[in-house]
Amino acid sequence: MNYIKRSAEKVITKQEEMFKVILITGSRQVGKTTLLKNIKPNMKYITLDDLFLNQAAIEDPALFLKSNYPPIIIDEVQYAPNLFRYIKILVDENKSETETLFYLTGSQQFNLMKNISESLAGRVGILNLLGLSLREIKETDFHLPFIPTNEYFEKKSKYLIDIPYQQIWDIIHKGSMPAMYSKKSDFDIFYSTYVSTYIERDVRQLTQVGDSLSFLKFMTALASRIGQMLNLDSIANEVGISVPTAQRWLSILVSSNIVYVLEPYYNNVMKRAIKTPKIYFLDTGLASYLTKWKTSEVLESGSMAGNFFVNFVIVEIIKSYYNAGEVRPPIYYYRDKDKKEIDLIIEENGKLHPIEIKKSANPSKDMIKNFKILEKSTGKEIGTGGVICLYDKLIDLDEKNKIIPISFL
């Protein structure tokens, strides 16, 4: 499979000027190792998926690093958490101001961040890598995070990409894993292997999940609720587990970069806002597999098409922030006790930019009627916004809001 150039390469280049350690987090198969091997083809590489190397790193980390001296790429570093203290020693002893010594990858964000904060705070550049973005799939050399402003649209208009309608649904269905863009890829074989590998390796590493089938059922229950407010009581009841177990399993999926919990926008002046988050999958292909949508045509005409389209757009926006080096995208949703809702809010420089996301090629002003609620309920200045949809031209809905085609993501 040919390498698809990743937007994150630019972030790594910037981080190399500041940090002696670079950590790339992300779920399995998103291309962390491939990215590093491509930009550092001559650098020594080891993986702690190798049981013998893993055992050596755990039992004698000092000797391990003498045998595997930097600069080096260490894959799946979370399997030997005691390495971090010795990496810190080597970093502090090194007097070079420019040389990056360690390029680390890991697929379990919770354990990684805990050990990084304890051992390497201030010494490490962190990049969260998701699957391929639409920009990367279409080989677009544009790297700014999405924000619905005239300045952004003017810059993006120079890098517009042609995306036929059915191709959008093909991408939503098969997801963003690089392996799915190989000519030899098979949807069912890839995702069945992916799920079993993820549960056997990462889930069992993070916690004692005694019943793999129940955990798979839990993942499927979440996938069937993408775009909905999170109700763990209902999910726990459906799967046949306790609510504390559901909470623990959800944290595993979040820390493994499988799901994303979108928090509601809320501040001290808001009295009627709902505080319950929504759930989204960071790879729509995995969600398609779990909910048994076998083809893009069936998905596009099915009952969950709108939810999948919203999920896809939100994750594309998240990718635009991650790929620009921002660890915490400033995105939220809004819903109040009167059930008035806005799909997405992007906060920038004290302004709130409201966005509706519709699986429609015929958007209307009625779709943005809830935007006017924001200023009154939040006390914040409301910036430009619009409706992201399947219409093919960027045009004004009113003075502040536009119809935004997918090609402008």
C-alpha positions as CSV (number, residue, x, y, z in Angstrom):
1,M,0.0,0.0,0.0
2,N,1.3,3.4,-1.0
3,Y,2.0,5.8,1.9
4,I,-0.6,8.6,2.2
5,K,1.0,11.8,3.3
6,R,-0.2,12.8,6.8
7,S,-1.0,16.4,7.8
8,A,0.6,15.6,11.2
9,E,4.1,15.6,9.6
10,K,4.2,19.4,9.8
11,V,3.3,19.3,13.6
12,I,6.1,16.8,14.2
13,T,8.6,19.1,12.4
14,K,7.6,22.0,14.7
15,Q,7.8,19.8,17.8
16,E,11.3,18.6,16.9
17,E,12.5,22.2,17.4
18,M,11.1,22.3,20.9
19,F,11.1,18.8,22.4
20,K,13.6,15.9,22.9
21,V,10.7,13.4,23.2
22,I,7.7,13.2,20.8
23,L,4.7,11.0,21.7
24,I,2.1,10.0,19.1
25,T,-1.0,8.6,20.6
26,G,-3.9,7.0,18.7
27,S,-5.9,3.8,18.3
28,R,-4.4,0.8,16.6
29,Q,-4.1,0.8,12.8
30,V,-4.4,4.6,12.4
31,G,-0.8,4.8,11.0
32,K,1.3,6.0,13.9
33,T,4.2,3.7,13.1
34,T,3.9,4.2,9.3
35,L,4.1,7.9,9.8
36,L,7.3,7.8,11.9
37,K,9.0,5.2,9.6
38,N,8.2,7.4,6.6
39,I,9.7,10.6,8.1
40,K,12.5,8.8,9.8
41,P,13.4,6.0,7.4
42,N,16.9,5.4,8.7
43,M,16.2,5.6,12.5
44,K,16.3,2.5,14.6
45,Y,12.8,1.1,15.3
46,I,11.6,-1.3,18.0
47,T,8.2,-2.4,19.1
48,L,7.2,-3.4,22.6
49,D,4.5,-5.7,21.0
50,D,7.5,-8.0,20.8
51,L,7.3,-10.1,24.0
52,F,11.1,-10.4,24.4
53,L,11.8,-6.7,24.0
54,N,8.8,-5.9,26.3
55,Q,10.2,-8.2,29.0
56,A,13.6,-6.7,28.7
57,A,12.2,-3.2,29.0
58,I,10.2,-4.1,32.0
59,E,12.9,-6.1,33.9
60,D,15.9,-3.8,33.3
61,P,14.9,-0.5,31.6
62,A,18.4,1.0,32.1
63,L,20.1,-1.8,30.3
64,F,17.4,-1.9,27.7
65,L,18.0,1.8,26.8
66,K,21.8,1.2,26.7
67,S,21.2,-1.6,24.1
68,N,18.7,0.6,22.3
69,Y,20.3,4.0,22.5
70,P,18.6,7.1,21.1
71,P,17.7,8.5,18.7
72,I,15.1,5.7,18.4
73,I,11.5,5.0,17.6
74,I,9.8,2.9,20.4
75,D,6.4,1.6,19.4
76,E,3.6,0.8,21.9
77,V,5.6,2.3,24.8
78,Q,2.7,2.0,27.2
79,Y,3.6,-1.7,27.7
80,A,6.7,-0.7,29.7
81,P,5.7,2.3,31.8
82,N,8.9,2.1,34.0
83,L,10.9,3.2,30.8
84,F,9.7,6.8,31.2
85,R,11.8,7.5,34.3
86,Y,15.0,6.3,32.5
87,I,14.0,8.2,29.3
88,K,13.8,11.4,31.5
89,I,17.4,10.7,32.8
90,L,18.8,10.4,29.3
91,V,16.9,13.5,28.1
92,D,18.2,15.6,31.0
93,E,21.7,14.4,30.4
94,N,21.7,15.3,26.7
95,K,23.0,18.9,26.2
96,S,21.8,19.2,22.6
97,E,19.1,21.9,22.2
98,T,17.8,20.6,18.9
99,E,18.1,16.9,18.7
100,T,14.9,14.8,19.3
101,L,16.0,11.6,21.1
102,F,12.9,9.5,21.4
103,Y,9.9,9.1,19.1
104,L,7.3,7.2,21.0
105,T,3.9,5.7,20.0
106,G,1.1,4.3,22.1
107,S,-2.5,3.2,21.7
108,Q,-3.6,3.6,25.4
109,Q,-3.9,7.3,26.2
110,F,-4.9,6.9,29.8
111,N,-1.8,5.1,31.0
112,L,0.4,7.1,28.7
113,M,-0.7,10.5,29.9
114,K,-0.4,9.4,33.5
115,N,3.2,8.3,33.1
116,I,4.1,11.3,30.9
117,S,2.7,13.7,33.5
118,E,4.7,12.0,36.2
119,S,8.0,11.6,34.3
120,L,8.3,13.8,31.2
121,A,6.2,16.9,31.8
122,G,7.6,19.8,29.8
123,R,10.0,17.5,27.9
124,V,7.5,15.9,25.4
125,G,5.5,17.1,22.4
126,I,2.2,15.2,22.1
127,L,0.3,14.5,18.9
128,N,-3.0,12.6,18.9
129,L,-3.4,10.9,15.5
130,L,-6.7,9.7,14.2
131,G,-7.4,7.9,10.9
132,L,-7.1,9.5,7.6
133,S,-8.9,12.8,7.2
134,L,-10.9,13.7,4.1
135,R,-8.1,16.2,3.3
136,E,-5.5,13.4,3.4
137,I,-7.6,10.9,1.4
138,K,-8.0,13.6,-1.3
139,E,-4.3,14.6,-1.0
140,T,-5.1,18.2,-0.1
141,D,-2.2,20.3,1.2
142,F,-4.3,22.4,3.6
143,H,-3.7,22.2,7.3
144,L,-5.7,24.9,9.2
145,P,-8.3,23.8,11.8
146,F,-11.8,24.3,10.7
147,I,-13.6,27.5,11.8
148,P,-16.6,28.9,10.0
149,T,-15.1,32.4,9.3
150,N,-14.7,34.3,6.1
151,E,-11.0,34.3,6.5
152,Y,-11.0,30.5,6.8
153,F,-13.3,30.1,3.8
154,E,-11.1,32.4,1.7
155,K,-8.0,30.3,2.4
156,K,-9.7,27.0,2.0
157,S,-11.3,28.0,-1.3
158,K,-7.8,27.7,-2.9
159,Y,-7.6,24.1,-1.9
160,L,-11.1,22.8,-2.8
161,I,-11.6,19.2,-3.6
162,D,-14.1,17.5,-5.7
163,I,-16.1,14.9,-3.7
164,P,-18.8,13.1,-5.6
165,Y,-21.9,12.4,-3.5
166,Q,-21.6,8.6,-3.5
167,Q,-17.9,8.8,-2.6
168,I,-18.8,10.7,0.6
169,W,-20.9,7.7,1.6
170,D,-18.3,5.3,0.6
171,I,-15.8,7.0,2.9
172,I,-18.3,7.3,5.7
173,H,-19.0,3.6,5.4
174,K,-15.5,2.2,5.2
175,G,-14.1,4.6,7.6
176,S,-10.7,6.2,7.9
177,M,-8.2,3.4,8.7
178,P,-5.3,3.6,6.2
179,A,-5.6,-0.1,5.5
180,M,-9.1,0.4,4.1
181,Y,-7.6,2.4,1.3
182,S,-5.6,-0.5,0.0
183,K,-6.9,-2.2,-3.2
184,K,-6.8,-5.5,-1.3
185,S,-8.9,-4.3,1.7
186,D,-12.0,-6.2,2.8
187,F,-14.4,-4.5,5.1
188,D,-15.6,-7.4,7.1
189,I,-12.2,-9.1,7.4
190,F,-10.4,-6.0,8.5
191,Y,-12.9,-4.8,11.1
192,S,-13.5,-8.3,12.6
193,T,-9.8,-8.7,13.1
194,Y,-9.5,-5.1,14.4
195,V,-12.2,-5.6,17.0
196,S,-10.8,-9.0,18.2
197,T,-7.2,-7.6,18.4
198,Y,-8.3,-4.5,20.2
199,I,-10.2,-6.4,22.8
200,E,-7.5,-9.0,23.3
201,R,-4.6,-6.6,23.5
202,D,-5.7,-3.2,24.7
203,V,-8.8,-3.9,26.7
204,R,-7.2,-6.7,28.7
205,Q,-4.2,-4.6,29.3
206,L,-6.2,-1.7,30.8
207,T,-8.6,-3.7,32.9
208,Q,-9.9,-7.1,33.7
209,V,-12.7,-7.6,31.3
210,G,-13.8,-11.1,32.0
211,D,-16.5,-11.3,29.3
212,S,-15.3,-10.3,25.9
213,L,-18.7,-10.8,24.4
214,S,-20.3,-8.4,26.8
215,F,-17.7,-5.8,26.0
216,L,-18.3,-6.2,22.3
217,K,-22.1,-5.9,23.0
218,F,-21.3,-2.7,24.9
219,M,-19.3,-1.3,22.0
220,T,-22.2,-2.1,19.6
221,A,-24.7,-0.5,21.9
222,L,-22.7,2.7,21.8
223,A,-22.3,2.5,18.0
224,S,-26.1,2.3,17.7
225,R,-26.4,5.5,19.7
226,I,-23.9,7.8,17.9
227,G,-25.0,11.4,17.9
228,Q,-27.3,10.8,20.9
229,M,-27.0,12.0,24.5
230,L,-25.2,9.4,26.6
231,N,-27.5,7.3,28.8
232,L,-25.3,4.8,30.6
233,D,-28.2,3.5,32.6
234,S,-30.0,2.4,29.5
235,I,-26.9,0.9,27.9
236,A,-25.9,-1.0,31.1
237,N,-29.4,-2.4,31.2
238,E,-29.3,-3.5,27.6
239,V,-25.9,-5.1,27.9
240,G,-26.6,-6.7,31.3
241,I,-23.8,-5.0,33.3
242,S,-23.7,-2.5,36.2
243,V,-23.6,1.2,35.6
244,P,-20.1,1.4,37.2
245,T,-18.9,-1.2,34.8
246,A,-20.4,0.7,31.9
247,Q,-18.6,3.9,33.1
248,R,-15.3,2.0,33.4
249,W,-15.7,0.5,29.9
250,L,-16.6,3.8,28.4
251,S,-13.4,5.3,29.9
252,I,-11.4,2.5,28.2
253,L,-13.0,3.3,24.8
254,V,-12.3,7.0,25.3
255,S,-8.6,6.4,26.3
256,S,-8.1,4.1,23.4
257,N,-9.3,6.7,20.9
258,I,-12.3,4.6,19.9
259,V,-15.1,6.9,20.9
260,Y,-15.3,10.7,21.5
261,V,-17.4,12.2,24.2
262,L,-18.7,15.6,23.0
263,E,-19.4,17.8,26.0
264,P,-22.3,20.3,26.1
265,Y,-21.5,24.0,26.2
266,Y,-22.1,25.3,29.6
267,N,-21.1,28.3,31.8
268,N,-22.2,29.9,35.0
269,V,-24.8,32.1,33.5
270,M,-26.6,29.3,31.8
271,K,-29.7,28.0,33.7
272,R,-31.5,25.8,31.2
273,A,-28.6,24.0,29.4
274,I,-28.4,20.3,29.5
275,K,-25.2,18.9,30.9
276,T,-25.3,15.4,29.4
277,P,-22.6,14.6,26.8
278,K,-23.1,13.0,23.4
279,I,-21.2,10.0,22.0
280,Y,-19.4,9.7,18.7
281,F,-17.1,7.1,17.1
282,L,-13.7,8.3,15.9
283,D,-13.9,5.9,13.0
284,T,-17.3,5.6,11.2
285,G,-16.1,2.4,9.5
286,L,-15.9,0.7,12.9
287,A,-19.4,2.0,13.8
288,S,-20.7,0.7,10.5
289,Y,-19.3,-2.7,11.1
290,L,-20.6,-2.9,14.7
291,T,-24.1,-1.8,13.6
292,K,-24.1,-4.2,10.6
293,W,-24.5,-1.7,7.7
294,K,-22.9,-3.9,5.0
295,T,-22.7,-1.4,2.2
296,S,-22.5,2.4,1.7
297,E,-25.8,2.3,-0.2
298,V,-27.6,0.6,2.6
299,L,-26.1,3.0,5.1
300,E,-27.0,6.1,3.1
301,S,-30.6,5.1,2.8
302,G,-30.9,3.6,6.3
303,S,-32.4,5.0,9.5
304,M,-29.0,6.0,10.9
305,A,-27.8,7.9,7.9
306,G,-28.3,11.3,9.5
307,N,-26.4,10.2,12.7
308,F,-23.5,8.8,10.7
309,F,-23.3,12.0,8.6
310,V,-23.2,14.2,11.7
311,N,-20.6,11.8,13.2
312,F,-18.4,12.0,10.1
313,V,-18.5,15.8,10.0
314,I,-17.7,16.3,13.7
315,V,-14.8,13.8,13.5
316,E,-13.4,15.6,10.4
317,I,-13.4,18.8,12.4
318,I,-11.7,17.1,15.4
319,K,-9.1,15.8,13.0
320,S,-8.4,19.3,11.6
321,Y,-7.5,20.4,15.2
322,Y,-5.5,17.3,16.1
323,N,-3.6,17.5,12.9
324,A,-2.7,21.1,13.6
325,G,-1.3,20.1,16.9
326,E,-4.2,21.1,19.2
327,V,-4.7,18.4,21.9
328,R,-8.1,19.7,23.0
329,P,-10.4,20.9,20.2
330,P,-12.6,23.8,21.4
331,I,-15.9,22.1,20.3
332,Y,-19.2,21.5,22.1
333,Y,-22.8,21.0,21.4
334,Y,-25.8,22.9,22.8
335,R,-29.2,21.6,24.1
336,D,-31.5,23.2,26.6
337,K,-34.5,22.0,28.7
338,D,-36.9,23.0,25.9
339,K,-35.0,20.6,23.6
340,K,-33.6,23.4,21.4
341,E,-30.4,22.1,20.1
342,I,-27.3,23.1,18.0
343,D,-25.1,20.3,16.6
344,L,-21.8,21.9,17.2
345,I,-20.3,25.0,18.7
346,I,-16.7,26.0,18.1
347,E,-15.3,28.5,20.7
348,E,-12.5,30.8,19.5
349,N,-11.2,34.1,21.1
350,G,-14.3,34.4,23.3
351,K,-16.7,33.9,20.4
352,L,-19.1,31.0,19.8
353,H,-19.5,29.8,16.3
354,P,-22.7,27.7,15.9
355,I,-23.0,25.0,13.3
356,E,-25.8,22.7,12.2
357,I,-25.0,19.5,10.3
358,K,-27.6,18.2,7.9
359,K,-27.7,15.3,5.5
360,S,-29.4,17.5,3.0
361,A,-28.6,19.2,-0.3
362,N,-31.4,21.7,0.2
363,P,-30.6,23.7,3.4
364,S,-32.9,26.5,4.7
365,K,-32.8,29.3,7.2
366,D,-35.1,27.3,9.4
367,M,-32.1,25.0,10.2
368,I,-30.3,27.9,12.0
369,K,-33.3,29.2,14.0
370,N,-31.8,28.0,17.3
371,F,-28.6,30.1,16.8
372,K,-30.4,33.2,18.2
373,I,-30.8,31.5,21.5
374,L,-27.1,31.3,22.2
375,E,-26.3,34.9,22.9
376,K,-29.2,35.3,25.4
377,S,-28.5,32.0,27.2
378,T,-24.7,32.1,27.2
379,G,-23.8,35.8,27.6
380,K,-21.1,35.3,24.9
381,E,-20.6,37.0,21.6
382,I,-21.9,34.9,18.7
383,G,-19.6,34.7,15.7
384,T,-20.2,33.4,12.2
385,G,-21.6,30.0,11.6
386,G,-23.7,28.0,9.2
387,V,-25.0,24.7,8.0
388,I,-22.6,22.0,6.9
389,C,-24.4,19.9,4.3
390,L,-24.4,18.2,0.9
391,Y,-25.0,21.3,-1.1
392,D,-22.1,22.0,-3.5
393,K,-21.6,25.8,-3.2
394,L,-20.6,28.1,-0.4
395,I,-23.4,30.7,-0.2
396,D,-24.9,33.1,2.4
397,L,-27.9,32.1,4.5
398,D,-28.0,35.5,6.2
399,E,-25.5,38.1,7.3
400,K,-23.6,35.8,9.7
401,N,-24.3,32.3,8.5
402,K,-23.5,30.3,5.4
403,I,-24.3,27.1,3.6
404,I,-21.1,25.1,3.9
405,P,-20.3,22.2,1.6
406,I,-18.3,19.2,2.7
407,S,-15.5,20.3,0.5
408,F,-14.8,23.2,2.9
409,L,-13.9,20.9,5.8
